[in-house]
Amino acid sequence: FLDQTSTGALNDLERATKQAYAMVAYYGMSDKLKDVSFYDSTGRYEYGFTKPYSENTAELIDKETDHQLAKALGRILAQMHEHGIVHHDMNRTNILYHRTTNGYELSLIDINRMKISKKADFTEYSDDFVRLTDRMDWVLEIAYEYAKQRKMNADSFAMHIAHAKYMHNQRLERKKSLKRLFA
């Protein structure tokens, strides 16, 4: 409606991001940064702008944090679709995050458009991916995890999702053009 993240969802996004960051930077729960912790137990840098690592490591931590969240989203979508559940309004403001000892627990809100049907088709499932984020790299990472969970060909599925995302973006651009034309 406002094309913004609500305060409730924003708080969940902030907490999830901090928790994913802690999993990677403090607890070493990452394939690429195993057994490394950048936790400062002295508290000297808690409120400062200093990081005990390089910019390259910071970028790697960010990527690994994104990776953790993308895997969790891929898993929840796979579980939903295995049970015939299509959200129809899957976007970042409708996903609540909670970190557990094994990763993330996700909850969906704003389920008034959700449909449960064993007859849902591939196009309907794809719609849950295209509204998640504008970042294609993240959408594809979610798609790969989804395909892995559903035992599908990951490359084929990712290509399908990339095409669906492209078509979705084209429809949005046409709508914006029409609004400008008639405004």
Disulfide bonds with the S-S distance in Angstrom:
none
